[in-house]
């Protein structure tokens, strides 16, 4: 085996290692993006739920400050705002 063949085999081995590393990094990035999307979706659902509770409270005339906490306590503190 001459020097040129040895050099090419080493280069090929390095390229294979880089390919594996790149694929690993790409898959890690994709899984991180998916995880972030799930997190953002959950947060958005929570915000939407809270916003709907606020809208209901405004329509029913509930004190907005009473909405902090669980929904049962908030509904039990209905107050006329007129």
N, C-alpha and C positions, 0 to 999 in steps of 0.2 A: 504494500500500500504506500503510495507516494505521498508527499507533503500536501499536494493539491487536494487529493481525495480526503485526507484526514481533516483538512481545513473545511471542506464542504460538509463533511459529516458533522463536525462540531457546530457549524453554522446552522445546519438543519435541526440539530438537537436544541439549539438555543431558540430557534423560531418556533419549534413545537412547544417549548416551555412558555414562551411569550403568548402563544395562541391559547393555551390552557388558562393562563393567568388573565388574559383579556376576557375570555368567555366567563370566567368566574366573576370578574369585576362587573361585567355587564349584567349578569344574573343577579348579583347583589344590588345593583342600582335599580333594576326592575322590581325586585321584591321590596325595596325601600319605597319606591314610588307607589306601589300598590298599597303598602301599609299606610302611607301618608294619605292616600285617597280614602281609605276606609276611615281613618281618624277624622278627616275633614267632613266626610259624610255623616258620621255620628254627631259631631259638633253641630253641623247645620241642622240636623233633625232636632237636636235639643233646643237650639235657638228658635226654630220654627214653632216648636211646641210651646215654648215660653212666650213667644210673640202672640200666638193664638190665645193663650190664657190672658195676656194683657188686653187683647181686643175684647174678649168676652167680659172682662172685668170693667172695661170702660163702658161697654154697652149696658151692662147690668147695674153700673153705679157702685162698684166695689172700690174701696180705697186701694190705690196701687201699692202702697207700702205693705198692705196685708198679704200681698202675693208672695212675699219672700217666705220660704219654707215649703211645706207640702201643700198640695191642692186642697185637702180636706179642711185644714185650718183657714186657708184663704177664703174658701166658700162660706165658712161659718161666720165670718166677720163682715157680712154684707152691711153696707151703710148707705143711706140716702145721701146723694151728693148735691141735692138741690138747695 
